[in-house]
Amino acid sequence: MNLDQHVMGWRLHVLVFAALLTASTAAAGERVNKDASNLAIRGYDTVAYFTDGRSIKGKPEFQYVWQDARWLFASAEHKTLFADDPVRYAPQFGGFCTGGVSLGRLSPIDPEAWLIVEGRLYLYYDKQGRDESLAELEADIAAATEKWEALRNVP
């Protein structure tokens, strides 16, 4: 191995480490839709959308704190699933309305208005907004993803 290959190998390691550090830092400080008592997504069990295919209220006895928010779950099993991989189960855009984020604003949600698209949970202000979003779903999600970069860390 010559010196150029050795230096290039180290640069690659440094770039990978920096990317992982940036990703974990961004996830750790991301804004979450929570109420005055730090309850995320109005107390609904975010895992239930995936495992049960429906929205279910969580219970205080199955609580987990993540992203400076209290997440409630319908069962100990759901709490464990979330604790083991919160990024997989957490709603996109911090649990704010996907349509609102696509317009550059943080809007409340109705936990009964939701979609799972490509393994990701999206919440909406209401069912009508969710249904309207279906016509331009890819464009709405792309716009929300772009706008979220500016909104995700706003106090």
PyRosetta script that sets phi, psi and omega in degrees:
from pyrosetta import init, pose_from_sequence

init()
pose = pose_from_sequence("MNLDQHVMGWRLHVLVFAALLTASTAAAGERVNKDASNLAIRGYDTVAYFTDGRSIKGKPEFQYVWQDARWLFASAEHKTLFADDPVRYAPQFGGFCTGGVSLGRLSPIDPEAWLIVEGRLYLYYDKQGRDESLAELEADIAAATEKWEALRNVP")
pose.set_psi(1, 126.5)
pose.set_omega(1, 178.5)
pose.set_phi(2, -86.7)
pose.set_psi(2, 172.4)
pose.set_omega(2, -175.6)
pose.set_phi(3, -60.9)
pose.set_psi(3, -40.7)
pose.set_omega(3, 179.8)
pose.set_phi(4, -62.0)
pose.set_psi(4, -41.0)
pose.set_omega(4, 178.7)
pose.set_phi(5, -66.8)
pose.set_psi(5, -39.5)
pose.set_omega(5, 179.3)
pose.set_phi(6, -63.7)
pose.set_psi(6, -46.0)
pose.set_omega(6, 179.3)
pose.set_phi(7, -64.1)
pose.set_psi(7, -42.4)
pose.set_omega(7, 179.8)
pose.set_phi(8, -62.8)
pose.set_psi(8, -39.9)
pose.set_omega(8, 177.6)
pose.set_phi(9, -61.8)
pose.set_psi(9, -43.4)
pose.set_omega(9, 178.4)
pose.set_phi(10, -66.0)
pose.set_psi(10, -39.8)
pose.set_omega(10, 177.8)
pose.set_phi(11, -60.4)
pose.set_psi(11, -40.5)
pose.set_omega(11, 178.9)
pose.set_phi(12, -63.6)
pose.set_psi(12, -43.9)
pose.set_omega(12, 177.9)
pose.set_phi(13, -60.9)
pose.set_psi(13, -42.4)
pose.set_omega(13, -179.9)
pose.set_phi(14, -65.0)
pose.set_psi(14, -42.2)
pose.set_omega(14, 179.4)
pose.set_phi(15, -64.0)
pose.set_psi(15, -42.4)
pose.set_omega(15, 178.7)
pose.set_phi(16, -63.6)
pose.set_psi(16, -45.7)
pose.set_omega(16, 179.1)
pose.set_phi(17, -60.9)
pose.set_psi(17, -44.1)
pose.set_omega(17, 179.9)
pose.set_phi(18, -63.0)
pose.set_psi(18, -40.2)
pose.set_omega(18, 178.7)
pose.set_phi(19, -64.7)
pose.set_psi(19, -43.6)
pose.set_omega(19, 178.6)
pose.set_phi(20, -64.8)
pose.set_psi(20, -41.0)
pose.set_omega(20, 179.2)
pose.set_phi(21, -64.4)
pose.set_psi(21, -43.2)
pose.set_omega(21, 179.0)
pose.set_phi(22, -63.8)
pose.set_psi(22, -44.2)
pose.set_omega(22, -179.3)
pose.set_phi(23, -63.2)
pose.set_psi(23, -44.2)
pose.set_omega(23, -178.3)
pose.set_phi(24, -70.8)
pose.set_psi(24, -34.8)
pose.set_omega(24, 177.6)
pose.set_phi(25, -65.9)
pose.set_psi(25, -43.2)
pose.set_omega(25, 179.9)
pose.set_phi(26, -63.0)
pose.set_psi(26, -43.3)
pose.set_omega(26, -179.4)
pose.set_phi(27, -65.9)
pose.set_psi(27, -36.6)
pose.set_omega(27, -176.9)
pose.set_phi(28, -69.1)
pose.set_psi(28, -28.8)
pose.set_omega(28, -176.4)
pose.set_phi(29, -107.8)
pose.set_psi(29, 12.2)
pose.set_omega(29, -175.3)
pose.set_phi(30, -71.1)
pose.set_psi(30, 141.2)
pose.set_omega(30, 178.8)
pose.set_phi(31, -66.1)
pose.set_psi(31, 141.9)
pose.set_omega(31, 179.8)
pose.set_phi(32, -125.0)
pose.set_psi(32, 140.4)
pose.set_omega(32, 175.9)
pose.set_phi(33, -72.8)
pose.set_psi(33, 105.0)
pose.set_omega(33, -178.2)
pose.set_phi(34, -141.2)
pose.set_psi(34, 160.0)
pose.set_omega(34, -179.7)
pose.set_phi(35, -90.7)
pose.set_psi(35, -172.5)
pose.set_omega(35, -176.7)
pose.set_phi(36, -62.4)
pose.set_psi(36, -24.1)
pose.set_omega(36, 178.3)
pose.set_phi(37, -96.8)
pose.set_psi(37, 17.3)
pose.set_omega(37, 178.2)
pose.set_phi(38, 67.8)
pose.set_psi(38, 21.4)
pose.set_omega(38, 179.0)
pose.set_phi(39, -82.4)
pose.set_psi(39, 121.0)
pose.set_omega(39, -178.2)
pose.set_phi(40, -78.5)
pose.set_psi(40, 148.5)
pose.set_omega(40, 177.0)
pose.set_phi(41, 35.1)
pose.set_psi(41, 48.1)
pose.set_omega(41, 174.0)
pose.set_phi(42, 57.5)
pose.set_psi(42, 25.7)
pose.set_omega(42, 175.3)
pose.set_phi(43, 82.8)
pose.set_psi(43, 11.6)
pose.set_omega(43, 178.9)
pose.set_phi(44, -85.0)
pose.set_psi(44, 151.3)
pose.set_omega(44, -178.8)
pose.set_phi(45, -81.5)
pose.set_psi(45, 106.9)
pose.set_omega(45, -176.8)
pose.set_phi(46, -67.9)
pose.set_psi(46, -26.5)
pose.set_omega(46, 178.6)
pose.set_phi(47, -71.8)
pose.set_psi(47, -33.4)
pose.set_omega(47, -177.4)
pose.set_phi(48, -60.4)
pose.set_psi(48, -31.1)
pose.set_omega(48, 177.6)
pose.set_phi(49, -57.4)
pose.set_psi(49, -37.7)
pose.set_omega(49, -177.7)
pose.set_phi(50, -83.6)
pose.set_psi(50, -44.8)
pose.set_omega(50, -172.8)
pose.set_phi(51, -85.4)
pose.set_psi(51, -33.9)
pose.set_omega(51, -176.9)
pose.set_phi(52, -106.9)
pose.set_psi(52, -12.3)
pose.set_omega(52, -179.5)
pose.set_phi(53, 68.2)
pose.set_psi(53, 25.2)
pose.set_omega(53, 178.7)
pose.set_phi(54, -155.9)
pose.set_psi(54, 166.2)
pose.set_omega(54, 178.0)
pose.set_phi(55, -87.9)
pose.set_psi(55, 133.2)
pose.set_omega(55, -178.4)
pose.set_phi(56, -137.3)
pose.set_psi(56, 135.1)
pose.set_omega(56, 174.6)
pose.set_phi(57, -66.5)
pose.set_psi(57, 139.0)
pose.set_omega(57, 175.0)
pose.set_phi(58, -83.0)
pose.set_psi(58, 170.4)
pose.set_omega(58, -179.0)
pose.set_phi(59, -117.7)
pose.set_psi(59, 140.4)
pose.set_omega(59, -178.9)
pose.set_phi(60, -56.6)
pose.set_psi(60, -29.1)
pose.set_omega(60, -179.2)
pose.set_phi(61, -72.1)
pose.set_psi(61, -12.6)
pose.set_omega(61, 176.8)
pose.set_phi(62, -117.0)
pose.set_psi(62, 69.8)
pose.set_omega(62, -174.9)
pose.set_phi(63, -110.2)
pose.set_psi(63, 144.1)
pose.set_omega(63, 176.5)
pose.set_phi(64, -139.6)
pose.set_psi(64, 135.1)
pose.set_omega(64, 179.1)
pose.set_phi(65, -98.6)
pose.set_psi(65, 125.1)
pose.set_omega(65, 178.6)
pose.set_phi(66, -150.7)
pose.set_psi(66, 139.2)
pose.set_omega(66, -179.0)
pose.set_phi(67, 58.7)
pose.set_psi(67, 36.3)
pose.set_omega(67, -179.9)
pose.set_phi(68, 58.6)
pose.set_psi(68, 30.7)
pose.set_omega(68, 178.8)
pose.set_phi(69, -133.8)
pose.set_psi(69, 150.7)
pose.set_omega(69, 175.5)
pose.set_phi(70, -93.6)
pose.set_psi(70, 119.1)
pose.set_omega(70, 179.1)
pose.set_phi(71, -104.9)
pose.set_psi(71, 131.2)
pose.set_omega(71, 179.9)
pose.set_phi(72, -107.3)
pose.set_psi(72, 148.4)
pose.set_omega(72, -177.3)
pose.set_phi(73, -133.5)
pose.set_psi(73, 154.7)
pose.set_omega(73, -177.9)
pose.set_phi(74, -78.2)
pose.set_psi(74, -18.1)
pose.set_omega(74, -177.8)
pose.set_phi(75, -151.8)
pose.set_psi(75, 163.4)
pose.set_omega(75, 175.9)
pose.set_phi(76, -64.0)
pose.set_psi(76, -35.6)
pose.set_omega(76, 178.9)
pose.set_phi(77, -61.5)
pose.set_psi(77, -44.3)
pose.set_omega(77, 179.4)
pose.set_phi(78, -64.4)
pose.set_psi(78, -40.9)
pose.set_omega(78, 177.8)
pose.set_phi(79, -59.5)
pose.set_psi(79, -44.5)
pose.set_omega(79, 180.0)
pose.set_phi(80, -65.0)
pose.set_psi(80, -42.7)
pose.set_omega(80, 177.8)
pose.set_phi(81, -58.1)
pose.set_psi(81, -45.0)
pose.set_omega(81, 179.8)
pose.set_phi(82, -65.7)
pose.set_psi(82, -47.8)
pose.set_omega(82, -177.9)
pose.set_phi(83, -59.6)
pose.set_psi(83, -34.3)
pose.set_omega(83, 180.0)
pose.set_phi(84, -74.8)
pose.set_psi(84, -25.4)
pose.set_omega(84, -177.6)
pose.set_phi(85, -157.6)
pose.set_psi(85, 67.9)
pose.set_omega(85, -175.4)
pose.set_phi(86, -61.4)
pose.set_psi(86, -33.2)
pose.set_omega(86, -178.6)
pose.set_phi(87, -64.3)
pose.set_psi(87, -33.6)
pose.set_omega(87, 179.0)
pose.set_phi(88, -65.4)
pose.set_psi(88, -39.6)
pose.set_omega(88, -172.9)
pose.set_phi(89, -98.5)
pose.set_psi(89, -20.3)
pose.set_omega(89, -178.0)
pose.set_phi(90, -64.9)
pose.set_psi(90, 143.2)
pose.set_omega(90, 177.5)
pose.set_phi(91, -67.4)
pose.set_psi(91, 151.8)
pose.set_omega(91, 178.0)
pose.set_phi(92, -68.6)
pose.set_psi(92, 157.2)
pose.set_omega(92, 177.2)
pose.set_phi(93, 57.2)
pose.set_psi(93, 37.2)
pose.set_omega(93, 175.9)
pose.set_phi(94, 65.3)
pose.set_psi(94, 12.6)
pose.set_omega(94, -179.2)
pose.set_phi(95, 86.4)
pose.set_psi(95, 10.2)
pose.set_omega(95, 174.5)
pose.set_phi(96, -84.7)
pose.set_psi(96, 165.0)
pose.set_omega(96, -179.9)
pose.set_phi(97, -59.9)
pose.set_psi(97, 123.4)
pose.set_omega(97, -179.5)
pose.set_phi(98, -58.9)
pose.set_psi(98, -43.6)
pose.set_omega(98, 179.4)
pose.set_phi(99, -63.8)
pose.set_psi(99, -41.7)
pose.set_omega(99, 177.8)
pose.set_phi(100, -63.1)
pose.set_psi(100, -44.7)
pose.set_omega(100, 179.3)
pose.set_phi(101, -62.1)
pose.set_psi(101, -37.9)
pose.set_omega(101, 179.2)
pose.set_phi(102, -62.6)
pose.set_psi(102, -22.3)
pose.set_omega(102, 177.7)
pose.set_phi(103, -98.0)
pose.set_psi(103, 3.2)
pose.set_omega(103, 176.6)
pose.set_phi(104, 87.8)
pose.set_psi(104, 20.9)
pose.set_omega(104, 179.7)
pose.set_phi(105, -135.2)
pose.set_psi(105, 156.1)
pose.set_omega(105, 179.1)
pose.set_phi(106, -96.7)
pose.set_psi(106, 109.3)
pose.set_omega(106, -176.2)
pose.set_phi(107, -113.1)
pose.set_psi(107, 151.0)
pose.set_omega(107, 177.1)
pose.set_phi(108, -67.7)
pose.set_psi(108, 172.9)
pose.set_omega(108, -177.3)
pose.set_phi(109, -129.8)
pose.set_psi(109, 159.4)
pose.set_omega(109, 165.6)
pose.set_phi(110, -107.0)
pose.set_psi(110, 112.8)
pose.set_omega(110, -177.3)
pose.set_phi(111, -59.6)
pose.set_psi(111, -12.0)
pose.set_omega(111, 176.7)
pose.set_phi(112, -84.7)
pose.set_psi(112, -9.3)
pose.set_omega(112, -178.9)
pose.set_phi(113, -107.2)
pose.set_psi(113, 101.4)
pose.set_omega(113, -172.7)
pose.set_phi(114, -152.2)
pose.set_psi(114, 163.0)
pose.set_omega(114, 173.9)
pose.set_phi(115, -144.6)
pose.set_psi(115, 148.5)
pose.set_omega(115, 167.1)
pose.set_phi(116, -113.1)
pose.set_psi(116, 122.1)
pose.set_omega(116, -179.1)
pose.set_phi(117, -126.8)
pose.set_psi(117, 122.4)
pose.set_omega(117, -180.0)
pose.set_phi(118, 49.2)
pose.set_psi(118, 44.9)
pose.set_omega(118, 175.6)
pose.set_phi(119, 75.8)
pose.set_psi(119, 13.1)
pose.set_omega(119, 179.8)
pose.set_phi(120, -121.3)
pose.set_psi(120, 140.6)
pose.set_omega(120, -179.3)
pose.set_phi(121, -92.5)
pose.set_psi(121, 128.0)
pose.set_omega(121, 177.1)
pose.set_phi(122, -120.8)
pose.set_psi(122, 129.9)
pose.set_omega(122, 179.1)
pose.set_phi(123, -107.6)
pose.set_psi(123, 155.4)
pose.set_omega(123, -175.9)
pose.set_phi(124, -134.3)
pose.set_psi(124, 160.9)
pose.set_omega(124, 178.9)
pose.set_phi(125, -60.6)
pose.set_psi(125, -43.2)
pose.set_omega(125, 178.0)
pose.set_phi(126, -157.4)
pose.set_psi(126, 172.7)
pose.set_omega(126, -176.9)
pose.set_phi(127, -67.5)
pose.set_psi(127, -33.5)
pose.set_omega(127, 178.3)
pose.set_phi(128, -63.5)
pose.set_psi(128, -45.2)
pose.set_omega(128, 177.9)
pose.set_phi(129, -62.1)
pose.set_psi(129, -41.1)
pose.set_omega(129, 176.8)
pose.set_phi(130, -60.1)
pose.set_psi(130, -47.2)
pose.set_omega(130, -177.8)
pose.set_phi(131, -65.2)
pose.set_psi(131, -38.0)
pose.set_omega(131, 176.9)
pose.set_phi(132, -65.8)
pose.set_psi(132, -35.0)
pose.set_omega(132, -179.7)
pose.set_phi(133, -64.9)
pose.set_psi(133, -26.9)
pose.set_omega(133, -177.3)
pose.set_phi(134, -58.4)
pose.set_psi(134, -31.2)
pose.set_omega(134, -178.9)
pose.set_phi(135, -64.4)
pose.set_psi(135, -33.4)
pose.set_omega(135, -178.1)
pose.set_phi(136, -129.8)
pose.set_psi(136, 42.6)
pose.set_omega(136, -171.5)
pose.set_phi(137, -56.3)
pose.set_psi(137, -49.7)
pose.set_omega(137, -179.0)
pose.set_phi(138, -60.7)
pose.set_psi(138, -43.2)
pose.set_omega(138, -179.4)
pose.set_phi(139, -66.4)
pose.set_psi(139, -41.0)
pose.set_omega(139, 179.2)
pose.set_phi(140, -64.3)
pose.set_psi(140, -44.0)
pose.set_omega(140, 179.6)
pose.set_phi(141, -66.5)
pose.set_psi(141, -39.9)
pose.set_omega(141, 178.1)
pose.set_phi(142, -63.9)
pose.set_psi(142, -43.6)
pose.set_omega(142, 179.0)
pose.set_phi(143, -64.9)
pose.set_psi(143, -41.9)
pose.set_omega(143, 178.9)
pose.set_phi(144, -64.6)
pose.set_psi(144, -40.2)
pose.set_omega(144, 178.4)
pose.set_phi(145, -60.6)
pose.set_psi(145, -43.5)
pose.set_omega(145, 178.6)
pose.set_phi(146, -65.2)
pose.set_psi(146, -45.9)
pose.set_omega(146, -178.4)
pose.set_phi(147, -70.0)
pose.set_psi(147, -30.5)
pose.set_omega(147, -178.2)
pose.set_phi(148, -60.9)
pose.set_psi(148, -31.2)
pose.set_omega(148, 178.8)
pose.set_phi(149, -56.1)
pose.set_psi(149, -37.4)
pose.set_omega(149, 179.4)
pose.set_phi(150, -83.6)
pose.set_psi(150, -27.4)
pose.set_omega(150, -174.5)
pose.set_phi(151, -92.3)
pose.set_psi(151, -22.6)
pose.set_omega(151, -169.7)
pose.set_phi(152, -61.8)
pose.set_psi(152, -26.8)
pose.set_omega(152, -176.5)
pose.set_phi(153, -114.8)
pose.set_psi(153, 7.6)
pose.set_omega(153, -180.0)
pose.set_phi(154, -68.6)
pose.set_psi(154, 130.6)
pose.set_omega(154, -179.4)
pose.set_phi(155, -66.9)
pose.dump_pdb("model.pdb")
